[in-house]
Amino acid sequence: METDCTDSRIPKPLKGKKKKKLFLKIKQQMEFYFSDSNLAKDSFLCNLLKKDPEG
């Protein structure tokens, strides 16, 4: 079975402003996820911190 290497579902690499905008969105999401305000609401992260002796 041969694979078609020109599959249109494969996204093209981002360049310039689109790439910077995507990285900014990812950074903002990560900062929120690991923030103190989210920690009180996130049971998964809270449980991990309780298990860690340095928590």
The first five atom37 places (N, CA, C, CB, O) and aatype in JSON, in Angstrom:
{
  "aatype": [12, 6, 16, 3, 4, 16, 3, 15, 1, 9, 14, 11, 14, 10, 11, 7, 11, 11, 11, 11, 11, 10, 13, 10, 11, 9, 11, 5, 5, 12, 6, 13, 18, 13, 15, 3, 15, 2, 10, 0, 11, 3, 15, 13, 10, 4, 2, 10, 10, 11, 11, 3, 14, 6, 7],
  "atom_mask": [
    [1, 1, 1, 1, 1],
    [1, 1, 1, 1, 1],
    [1, 1, 1, 1, 1],
    [1, 1, 1, 1, 1],
    [1, 1, 1, 1, 1],
    [1, 1, 1, 1, 1],
    [1, 1, 1, 1, 1],
    [1, 1, 1, 1, 1],
    [1, 1, 1, 1, 1],
    [1, 1, 1, 1, 1],
    [1, 1, 1, 1, 1],
    [1, 1, 1, 1, 1],
    [1, 1, 1, 1, 1],
    [1, 1, 1, 1, 1],
    [1, 1, 1, 1, 1],
    [1, 1, 1, 0, 1],
    [1, 1, 1, 1, 1],
    [1, 1, 1, 1, 1],
    [1, 1, 1, 1, 1],
    [1, 1, 1, 1, 1],
    [1, 1, 1, 1, 1],
    [1, 1, 1, 1, 1],
    [1, 1, 1, 1, 1],
    [1, 1, 1, 1, 1],
    [1, 1, 1, 1, 1],
    [1, 1, 1, 1, 1],
    [1, 1, 1, 1, 1],
    [1, 1, 1, 1, 1],
    [1, 1, 1, 1, 1],
    [1, 1, 1, 1, 1],
    [1, 1, 1, 1, 1],
    [1, 1, 1, 1, 1],
    [1, 1, 1, 1, 1],
    [1, 1, 1, 1, 1],
    [1, 1, 1, 1, 1],
    [1, 1, 1, 1, 1],
    [1, 1, 1, 1, 1],
    [1, 1, 1, 1, 1],
    [1, 1, 1, 1, 1],
    [1, 1, 1, 1, 1],
    [1, 1, 1, 1, 1],
    [1, 1, 1, 1, 1],
    [1, 1, 1, 1, 1],
    [1, 1, 1, 1, 1],
    [1, 1, 1, 1, 1],
    [1, 1, 1, 1, 1],
    [1, 1, 1, 1, 1],
    [1, 1, 1, 1, 1],
    [1, 1, 1, 1, 1],
    [1, 1, 1, 1, 1],
    [1, 1, 1, 1, 1],
    [1, 1, 1, 1, 1],
    [1, 1, 1, 1, 1],
    [1, 1, 1, 1, 1],
    [1, 1, 1, 0, 1]
  ],
  "atom_positions": [
    [[0.84, -1.18, 0.0], [0.0, 0.0, 0.0], [0.88, 1.25, 0.0], [-0.95, 0.0, 1.22], [1.76, 1.4, 0.85]],
    [[0.65, 2.11, -0.94], [1.45, 3.33, -1.05], [0.79, 4.48, -0.31], [1.67, 3.7, -2.53], [-0.44, 4.57, -0.23]],
    [[1.62, 5.36, 0.22], [1.12, 6.53, 0.93], [1.31, 7.76, 0.07], [1.84, 6.7, 2.29], [2.38, 7.97, -0.51]],
    [[0.28, 8.57, -0.02], [0.35, 9.81, -0.78], [0.98, 10.89, 0.1], [-1.05, 10.25, -1.27], [0.41, 11.25, 1.13]],
    [[2.13, 11.4, -0.29], [2.85, 12.4, 0.5], [2.28, 13.81, 0.34], [4.31, 12.41, 0.12], [2.72, 14.74, 1.01]],
    [[1.31, 13.97, -0.53], [0.73, 15.29, -0.75], [-0.63, 15.4, -0.07], [0.61, 15.58, -2.25], [-1.54, 16.03, -0.61]],
    [[-0.77, 14.81, 1.08], [-2.02, 14.82, 1.82], [-2.37, 16.26, 2.2], [-1.93, 13.93, 3.09], [-1.58, 16.93, 2.88]],
    [[-3.52, 16.74, 1.77], [-3.91, 18.13, 2.01], [-4.31, 18.39, 3.46], [-5.05, 18.51, 1.1], [-4.48, 19.54, 3.85]],
    [[-4.46, 17.33, 4.27], [-4.82, 17.5, 5.67], [-3.63, 17.9, 6.53], [-5.44, 16.23, 6.21], [-3.81, 18.34, 7.67]],
    [[-2.43, 17.77, 6.02], [-1.23, 18.14, 6.77], [-1.09, 19.66, 6.7], [0.05, 17.42, 6.2], [-0.96, 20.22, 5.62]],
    [[-1.11, 20.33, 7.86], [-1.02, 21.8, 7.83], [0.36, 22.28, 7.41], [-1.37, 22.37, 9.21], [1.37, 21.64, 7.68]],
    [[0.36, 23.42, 6.74], [1.63, 24.03, 6.34], [2.23, 24.73, 7.54], [1.43, 25.02, 5.14], [1.5, 25.2, 8.41]],
    [[3.55, 24.82, 7.61], [4.19, 25.51, 8.74], [3.75, 26.98, 8.81], [5.73, 25.44, 8.62], [3.58, 27.64, 7.78]],
    [[3.57, 27.47, 10.02], [3.18, 28.87, 10.22], [4.41, 29.76, 10.09], [2.5, 29.07, 11.59], [5.53, 29.35, 10.4]],
    [[4.18, 30.98, 9.64], [5.27, 31.94, 9.48], [4.87, 33.29, 10.05], [5.67, 32.08, 8.0], [3.68, 33.62, 10.13]],
    [[5.85, 34.04, 10.45], [5.67, 35.43, 10.83], [4.67, 35.69, 11.94], [0.0, 0.0, 0.0], [4.75, 35.1, 13.02]],
    [[3.71, 36.58, 11.65], [2.75, 37.03, 12.67], [1.84, 35.91, 13.14], [1.91, 38.17, 12.12], [1.49, 35.86, 14.32]],
    [[1.46, 35.0, 12.25], [0.59, 33.89, 12.65], [1.3, 32.99, 13.66], [0.15, 33.07, 11.42], [0.69, 32.51, 14.62]],
    [[2.58, 32.76, 13.43], [3.36, 31.91, 14.34], [3.5, 32.59, 15.7], [4.76, 31.62, 13.74], [3.32, 31.94, 16.74]],
    [[3.8, 33.87, 15.71], [3.94, 34.61, 16.97], [2.62, 34.65, 17.73], [4.43, 36.05, 16.7], [2.61, 34.51, 18.95]],
    [[1.52, 34.82, 17.0], [0.2, 34.87, 17.63], [-0.14, 33.52, 18.26], [-0.88, 35.26, 16.59], [-0.68, 33.47, 19.37]],
    [[0.18, 32.43, 17.57], [-0.07, 31.1, 18.11], [0.77, 30.87, 19.37], [0.24, 30.02, 17.06], [0.25, 30.37, 20.37]],
    [[2.04, 31.21, 19.33], [2.91, 31.04, 20.5], [2.42, 31.88, 21.68], [4.35, 31.41, 20.15], [2.48, 31.43, 22.82]],
    [[1.93, 33.07, 21.42], [1.4, 33.93, 22.48], [0.17, 33.29, 23.11], [1.06, 35.32, 21.92], [0.03, 33.3, 24.34]],
    [[-0.72, 32.74, 22.29], [-1.91, 32.08, 22.82], [-1.54, 30.87, 23.67], [-2.84, 31.65, 21.67], [-2.12, 30.64, 24.73]],
    [[-0.57, 30.09, 23.21], [-0.11, 28.92, 23.98], [0.49, 29.36, 25.3], [0.91, 28.1, 23.16], [0.22, 28.76, 26.34]],
    [[1.32, 30.41, 25.27], [1.95, 30.92, 26.48], [0.91, 31.41, 27.48], [2.92, 32.07, 26.14], [1.01, 31.12, 28.68]],
    [[-0.09, 32.13, 27.0], [-1.14, 32.64, 27.88], [-1.93, 31.49, 28.51], [-2.08, 33.57, 27.11], [-2.28, 31.55, 29.69]],
    [[-2.21, 30.46, 27.73], [-2.96, 29.32, 28.24], [-2.16, 28.58, 29.31], [-3.34, 28.37, 27.11], [-2.71, 28.17, 30.33]],
    [[-0.86, 28.41, 29.08], [-0.01, 27.72, 30.06], [0.12, 28.55, 31.34], [1.38, 27.45, 29.46], [0.09, 27.99, 32.44]],
    [[0.27, 29.86, 31.2], [0.38, 30.72, 32.38], [-0.89, 30.65, 33.22], [0.65, 32.18, 31.96], [-0.82, 30.62, 34.45]],
    [[-2.05, 30.61, 32.56], [-3.3, 30.48, 33.3], [-3.38, 29.11, 33.97], [-4.5, 30.7, 32.38], [-3.75, 29.01, 35.14]],
    [[-3.06, 28.06, 33.23], [-3.2, 26.7, 33.76], [-2.39, 26.49, 35.03], [-2.78, 25.68, 32.7], [-2.84, 25.83, 35.96]],
    [[-1.19, 27.06, 35.07], [-0.31, 26.88, 36.23], [-0.41, 28.04, 37.23], [1.12, 26.73, 35.76], [0.41, 28.13, 38.14]],
    [[-1.37, 28.91, 37.07], [-1.52, 30.06, 37.97], [-2.16, 29.66, 39.29], [-2.35, 31.15, 37.3], [-2.81, 28.62, 39.4]],
    [[-1.97, 30.51, 40.3], [-2.57, 30.27, 41.62], [-4.1, 30.26, 41.54], [-2.11, 31.32, 42.62], [-4.75, 29.48, 42.24]],
    [[-4.66, 31.12, 40.7], [-6.13, 31.18, 40.61], [-6.73, 29.91, 40.03], [-6.54, 32.38, 39.76], [-7.84, 29.53, 40.39]],
    [[-6.01, 29.24, 39.14], [-6.52, 28.0, 38.57], [-6.25, 26.81, 39.5], [-5.89, 27.74, 37.21], [-7.01, 25.84, 39.49]],
    [[-5.2, 26.89, 40.28], [-4.84, 25.77, 41.15], [-5.97, 25.41, 42.11], [-3.58, 26.12, 41.94], [-6.2, 24.23, 42.36]],
    [[-6.65, 26.39, 42.62], [-7.75, 26.14, 43.56], [-8.91, 25.4, 42.9], [-8.25, 27.45, 44.15], [-9.69, 24.73, 43.58]],
    [[-9.02, 25.52, 41.59], [-10.14, 24.9, 40.86], [-9.75, 23.58, 40.19], [-10.66, 25.85, 39.82], [-10.63, 22.8, 39.83]],
    [[-8.47, 23.32, 40.02], [-8.0, 22.16, 39.27], [-7.64, 21.02, 40.22], [-6.78, 22.53, 38.39], [-6.59, 21.04, 40.85]],
    [[-8.52, 20.04, 40.32], [-8.31, 18.95, 41.28], [-7.09, 18.1, 40.91], [-9.55, 18.07, 41.36], [-6.4, 17.6, 41.79]],
    [[-6.82, 17.93, 39.62], [-5.67, 17.13, 39.2], [-4.36, 17.76, 39.68], [-5.65, 16.98, 37.67], [-3.54, 17.08, 40.3]],
    [[-4.17, 19.04, 39.4], [-2.95, 19.72, 39.83], [-2.85, 19.77, 41.35], [-2.89, 21.13, 39.26], [-1.77, 19.59, 41.92]],
    [[-3.96, 20.03, 42.0], [-3.99, 20.11, 43.46], [-3.55, 18.78, 44.08], [-5.4, 20.5, 43.95], [-2.77, 18.77, 45.03]],
    [[-4.05, 17.67, 43.55], [-3.66, 16.35, 44.06], [-2.18, 16.07, 43.83], [-4.5, 15.27, 43.4], [-1.53, 15.47, 44.68]],
    [[-1.65, 16.5, 42.69], [-0.22, 16.31, 42.43], [0.63, 17.07, 43.45], [0.13, 16.77, 41.01], [1.63, 16.56, 43.93]],
    [[0.22, 18.29, 43.76], [0.97, 19.09, 44.73], [0.9, 18.49, 46.13], [0.46, 20.52, 44.75], [1.87, 18.56, 46.88]],
    [[-0.23, 17.92, 46.48], [-0.37, 17.3, 47.8], [0.53, 16.07, 47.93], [-1.83, 16.91, 48.04], [1.02, 15.78, 49.02]],
    [[0.75, 15.36, 46.83], [1.59, 14.16, 46.85], [3.08, 14.5, 46.89], [1.3, 13.29, 45.62], [3.88, 13.72, 47.39]],
    [[3.45, 15.66, 46.36], [4.85, 16.07, 46.28], [5.3, 16.65, 47.62], [5.05, 17.1, 45.14], [4.7, 17.62, 48.1]],
    [[6.35, 16.08, 48.24], [6.8, 16.6, 49.53], [7.29, 18.06, 49.47], [7.92, 15.72, 50.07], [7.26, 18.76, 50.47]],
    [[7.74, 18.5, 48.29], [8.19, 19.89, 48.13], [7.05, 20.8, 47.7], [9.33, 19.96, 47.11], [7.2, 22.02, 47.67]],
    [[5.87, 20.19, 47.37], [4.64, 20.82, 46.91], [4.6, 22.27, 47.07], [0.0, 0.0, 0.0], [3.61, 22.91, 46.71]]
  ]
}
